[in-house]
Amino acid sequence: MTNDADAAPAGSYAAFGLRAEAERIEPGLHLVATPIGNLKDISFRALSTLAAADAVVAEDTRVTKTLLAHYGISTPLVAYHEHNAKVIRPHLLARLEAGATLALVSDAGTPLVSDPGFKLVQEALEKGVHVTSVPGPSAVLAALVVAGLPTDRFFFEGFLPHKSGPRRARLAELADIPGTLVFFESPRRLAETLSDCAAVLGPRDAAVARELTKIYESVRRGALDELARALASEEPPKGEIVLLVAPPAEGAAQVAAAELDSRIEEALTAHSVKDAASVVSAATGQPRRQVYARALELAAGRGK
């Protein structure tokens, strides 16, 4: 998720009748949530922390530089991402152990959600460094509360595998989770992912949240198969996507098991156990080992 400078009026912190003053904060690692689109979603505490830190550690300094400039903050930036983490992390930890105050941000939203900050936090804690959170925007929660799907329990998966086979296999592993499923997805893979979700998870409601908090924010709601057909007939949407899928209905696991048995039984009429397992696994996205084990049971029951 990235910030959209156009989503807020041009100006600085002072434009809101405030000044980005560096109030005293405790040395250590401060995990600062930043806007996912609208720059006005930043909190007063976040601005104060960013201004007071010795450095802001950012996944993409170009993105964070825009945010800091918008609010007149001149704190030095340090790039920390998956490509340089092994080299930069020891230097950051050394600074923290020496008493520095560092603010860790992601490109946008809450740090450590689909970004490389976890190992830094983990090692900082192991070394006894003070770690605290400055909460704020989150694409996951922003999408969850507007989707119109159950919010009492949810499971954040992040990005699914890029290819259909592994994606279906992973969806099969998630199928019985009794909560709303939340994914990040690329616009160009969205239609295929929706189709795989419909095939593996069965009839469920879903929502596609796009460009949350930005000018062109939209949320499309409907059944998985309907959304899959609609998106397949359109040009890929632009912007950043959060895909949400409703929990399974009560008794859905039993129905799914019965349907799987039916597919295996049908496949066994024309194939060996091994080949039947491969055919059904490919068609349903269920793990081949699981399908093969069930096919052996069914074949034994038929006297094969």
Buried (B, 14 or more C-beta within 10 A) or exposed (E): BBBBBEBBEEEBBEBBEBEBEBEEBEBBBBBBBBBBBBBEBBBEBBBBBBBBBBBBBBBBBEBBBBBBEBBBBEBEBBBBBEEEBEEBBEEBBEBBEEEBBBBBBBBBBBBBBBBBBEEBBEBBEEEEBEBEBBEBBBBBBBBBEBBEBBEEEBBBBEEBBEEBEEBBBBBBBBBEBEBBBBBBBBBEBBBBBBBBBBBBBBEBBBBBBBBBBBEEBEBBBBBBBBBBBBBEEEEEBEBBBBBBBBBBEEEBEEEBEEEBBEBBBEBBEEBEBEEBBBBBBBBBBBBBEBBBEBBBEBBEEEEE
